[in-house]
Amino acid sequence: MGRLQCKTAANSEYTLQLILRVRFREEHKAVNDTIRFAGILIILLAVLISPASGEKSTKGVNWPSFRGLNASGTAEGFPLPSEWDIASSRNILWNTAQVIVNGYKHIGGYDLKTGKELWRLQGGGDIPVPTPIVAHDMAFITNAHGKMAPIYAIRLTATGDISLKGDETSNQFVAWSAPRDGSYMTTPIAYGDYVYNCRWNGVLSCYEDKSGIRLYQERLGGGTSAFSSSAVAGDGKIFLPSEEGDIYVVKAGPRFEVLAKNSMDEICMASPAISGGVIYFRTQSHLVAVTAR
């Protein structure tokens, strides 16, 4: 197990406190360890999720219900609470924060305090690596590998089984989906009014966040580069590192334009980070900080 450190610029360490830990039982003994839930870390960092104000409507079901019967990793057998305030057209259920998990057997949303399943969605790749992201009152989730490679835009008011049926690409709670555009490794990014998703082979797609209309789909790296790290955005630009260490800078917006390509001269498989006007890149042997002159 690795050690997680948090330091200030003055090199003083913060104390990190584990707020919550949930263990997942392996669902299929014959399946490689990589085929598990992709979003377990989001549970460890659940303290960062801010619940909306209002009365709580769920009670007294503890975290074992999150794992399901016999810690199976599913939540079958547990009824879903549903309370709707007709006068204000407000779903009381969602006044508590939820944990969204990109899973192999299904994708799901769970009550942060009780662990009770709120919604589930079946249909995805068999190795769910990318982390779910939340923006514009929707959760954007992608995965790939195997027969399916979808992107889903899920409304945060979702309840029950929201799985798409047949050739459906949307329903009451799935605002839109792209059945074959999903990413195997990289997490998508929402920036402005758009969602960007870069596949492992460098194919970058841009979508309108609310409608799901694909505005462009272009390839970075000429088809010879792999992309494992997730993009970051700032100052009107999208930064996408390839495994070869080339940093592609793409103009944010509905039209595809590569503004720059900068080589780090080393393998780069870690996602960049932006803080205080500085963008940090972690290569095979170096941590590089880049800022404006």
C-alpha positions in Angstrom: 0.0 0.0 0.0 1.4 3.4 -1.0 1.6 6.5 1.3 -0.4 9.5 0.5 1.1 12.9 1.4 -0.2 16.4 1.2 2.2 19.3 1.5 2.1 23.1 1.2 4.6 25.1 -0.8 6.4 25.6 2.5 6.8 21.8 2.7 4.6 21.4 5.8 2.5 18.2 5.9 -1.2 18.0 6.5 -2.7 15.2 8.4 -5.0 13.1 6.2 -7.9 11.5 8.0 -9.7 8.5 6.6 -13.4 9.4 6.8 -14.9 6.3 5.4 -13.7 3.0 4.0 -15.7 0.4 2.2 -14.4 -3.0 1.1 -15.7 -4.6 -2.0 -15.9 -8.3 -2.4 -14.6 -9.8 -5.7 -17.6 -10.5 -7.9 -16.1 -13.1 -10.2 -13.2 -15.3 -9.1 -12.2 -16.0 -12.7 -11.9 -12.3 -13.6 -8.7 -10.4 -13.5 -8.2 -8.0 -10.6 -8.5 -5.0 -13.0 -12.2 -5.8 -13.6 -13.6 -4.2 -10.5 -15.3 -0.9 -9.5 -13.5 2.1 -11.0 -14.7 4.6 -8.5 -13.6 3.2 -5.1 -11.4 6.2 -4.5 -14.4 8.5 -4.7 -15.7 6.8 -1.6 -12.5 7.5 0.3 -12.8 11.1 -0.7 -16.5 11.4 -0.2 -15.9 14.1 2.4 -15.3 16.4 -0.5 -18.9 16.0 -1.7 -21.2 18.8 -0.4 -24.8 17.8 0.3 -27.6 20.2 -0.7 -29.6 21.9 2.0 -32.9 20.6 3.1 -34.4 17.8 5.1 -33.0 14.3 4.9 -35.5 11.7 3.8 -33.5 8.4 4.3 -33.0 6.7 7.6 -30.9 4.1 9.4 -29.6 1.7 6.7 -25.9 1.1 7.2 -23.1 0.7 4.7 -23.3 -3.1 4.3 -26.4 -2.5 2.2 -24.2 -0.6 -0.3 -22.3 -3.9 -1.0 -25.6 -5.8 -1.3 -26.6 -9.2 0.0 -23.7 -11.2 1.3 -21.3 -8.3 0.2 -21.9 -9.4 -3.4 -21.3 -5.9 -4.9 -24.9 -5.4 -5.9 -27.8 -4.0 -4.0 -30.6 -6.4 -5.0 -33.3 -6.9 -2.4 -33.2 -3.4 -1.0 -36.2 -1.3 -1.9 -35.5 2.3 -3.2 -37.0 5.1 -1.2 -38.8 7.7 -3.3 -40.3 10.9 -1.9 -41.5 13.8 -4.0 -42.6 17.2 -2.7 -45.5 17.9 -5.2 -45.9 21.5 -4.0 -42.4 22.5 -4.8 -41.7 19.9 -7.5 -38.7 18.8 -5.4 -37.2 15.4 -5.1 -36.6 15.1 -1.3 -34.6 12.0 -1.9 -31.7 13.9 -3.5 -31.3 16.3 -0.6 -28.5 14.0 0.6 -25.2 13.6 -1.3 -24.6 10.5 -3.4 -21.6 8.4 -4.4 -21.5 7.5 -8.1 -19.6 4.3 -9.0 -18.5 3.2 -12.4 -19.0 -0.6 -12.1 -18.5 -3.7 -14.1 -21.8 -5.4 -13.5 -23.6 -2.1 -13.4 -23.1 1.6 -12.9 -24.8 3.0 -9.8 -25.6 5.9 -7.5 -25.6 5.4 -3.7 -26.7 7.5 -0.7 -23.5 8.8 0.9 -24.7 8.4 4.5 -26.7 5.2 4.3 -25.1 3.4 1.4 -28.6 2.6 -0.1 -28.7 2.2 -3.8 -30.5 5.1 -5.5 -30.2 4.2 -9.1 -28.5 1.7 -11.4 -27.6 1.5 -15.0 -26.6 -1.6 -16.9 -24.6 -1.7 -20.1 -20.9 -0.8 -20.4 -17.4 -2.1 -21.0 -16.0 -4.9 -18.8 -13.1 -2.8 -17.4 -14.5 0.4 -15.9 -11.4 2.5 -15.4 -12.5 6.2 -15.9 -13.9 8.1 -12.9 -17.4 9.6 -13.1 -17.5 13.4 -13.3 -20.4 15.7 -12.2 -21.2 19.0 -14.0 -24.3 20.9 -15.0 -26.6 18.8 -12.9 -25.5 15.6 -14.6 -23.1 12.8 -14.1 -20.9 11.9 -17.1 -19.7 8.3 -17.1 -17.7 6.3 -19.7 -16.0 3.0 -19.9 -14.9 0.6 -22.6 -13.3 -2.8 -23.4 -15.3 -5.7 -24.6 -18.5 -5.3 -26.7 -19.6 -1.9 -25.4 -17.9 1.5 -25.1 -20.6 4.0 -24.0 -20.7 7.5 -22.7 -23.7 8.3 -20.5 -25.0 11.7 -19.3 -27.2 10.9 -16.2 -29.5 13.4 -14.5 -28.8 13.7 -10.8 -32.5 13.2 -10.1 -32.3 9.6 -11.3 -34.0 6.9 -9.3 -34.5 3.2 -9.8 -33.3 1.2 -12.8 -32.5 3.7 -15.6 -31.0 1.2 -18.0 -31.6 1.9 -21.7 -33.7 -0.6 -23.6 -33.1 -1.8 -27.1 -31.8 0.9 -29.4 -32.6 3.7 -26.9 -30.0 6.4 -26.4 -31.9 8.4 -23.8 -34.8 8.1 -21.4 -36.2 10.0 -18.5 -33.0 10.0 -16.5 -30.3 9.3 -19.2 -30.1 12.7 -20.9 -28.0 11.3 -23.8 -25.5 8.6 -24.6 -23.0 7.8 -27.2 -22.9 4.0 -27.5 -19.5 3.6 -29.2 -17.5 6.7 -28.2 -16.5 5.6 -24.7 -13.0 5.7 -23.2 -11.1 2.7 -21.9 -8.5 4.6 -19.7 -9.1 8.3 -19.6 -11.7 10.2 -17.6 -13.7 12.8 -19.6 -13.6 16.4 -18.8 -16.4 19.0 -18.7 -15.3 22.6 -19.5 -17.6 25.4 -20.3 -20.6 24.1 -22.1 -18.8 21.1 -23.6 -17.7 17.6 -22.6 -14.5 16.3 -24.0 -13.5 12.6 -24.2 -10.2 11.2 -25.4 -10.0 7.5 -26.2 -6.9 5.4 -25.7 -6.0 5.7 -29.4 -6.0 9.5 -29.3 -9.4 10.1 -30.8 -10.8 13.2 -29.2 -14.5 14.0 -29.2 -16.3 17.1 -28.1 -20.0 17.1 -27.2 -22.6 19.7 -26.2 -23.0 19.0 -22.5 -26.9 19.2 -22.4 -27.8 17.8 -25.8 -25.0 15.3 -26.4 -24.6 16.5 -30.0 -21.1 15.6 -31.1 -19.4 18.7 -32.5 -16.2 17.1 -33.7 -14.2 13.9 -33.5 -10.5 14.2 -34.4 -7.3 12.1 -33.8 -4.3 13.3 -31.8 -0.9 11.7 -32.3 -1.4 10.5 -35.9 -2.7 7.1 -34.7 0.7 6.0 -33.3 0.3 7.4 -29.8 -1.5 6.0 -26.8 -3.3 8.1 -24.2 -3.6 6.8 -20.6 -3.7 10.0 -18.6 -6.8 12.2 -18.3 -7.0 15.7 -19.7 -7.1 18.9 -17.6 -8.4 22.3 -18.8 -7.7 26.0 -18.0 -7.3 29.4 -19.7 -9.5 28.3 -22.6 -7.3 25.3 -23.4 -7.4 21.5 -23.0 -4.1 19.7 -22.1 -3.8 16.1 -23.1 -0.5 14.2 -22.5 0.3 11.1 -24.6 2.2 8.1 -23.2 5.2 9.2 -25.3 5.3 12.4 -23.4 3.9 14.8 -26.0 1.5 17.4 -24.4 -1.2 18.4 -26.9 -2.8 21.7 -26.2 -6.3 22.0 -27.8 -8.4 25.1 -28.0 -11.5 24.7 -25.9 -14.8 25.1 -27.8 -16.9 23.6 -30.5 -14.2 23.7 -33.2 -11.1 21.5 -33.2 -7.8 23.3 -33.2 -4.4 22.1 -31.9 -2.6 25.2 -30.5 0.6 23.5 -29.5 2.5 20.2 -29.1 5.2 20.1 -26.5 7.5 17.2 -25.8 8.5 16.2 -22.3 11.1 13.7 -23.6 9.9 11.0 -21.2 7.0 8.6 -20.8 4.0 10.3 -19.3 1.1 8.2 -17.9 0.0 10.4 -15.0 -2.8 13.0 -15.3 -1.6 16.6 -15.1 -2.8 18.9 -12.2 -3.5 22.7 -12.2 -3.2 24.9 -9.2 -2.5 28.6 -8.6 -1.7 29.3 -12.3 0.8 26.4 -12.5 0.3 23.2 -14.5 2.1 20.1 -13.1 3.2 17.1 -15.3 4.5 13.9 -13.8 6.7 12.0 -16.2 8.6 8.8 -15.7 11.4 10.5 -13.7 10.4 14.1 -13.1 7.8 16.4 -11.8 7.6 19.4 -14.0 5.8 22.7 -13.1 4.9 25.0 -16.0 3.7 28.6 -15.6 3.4 31.7 -17.8 6.4 33.9 -18.0 
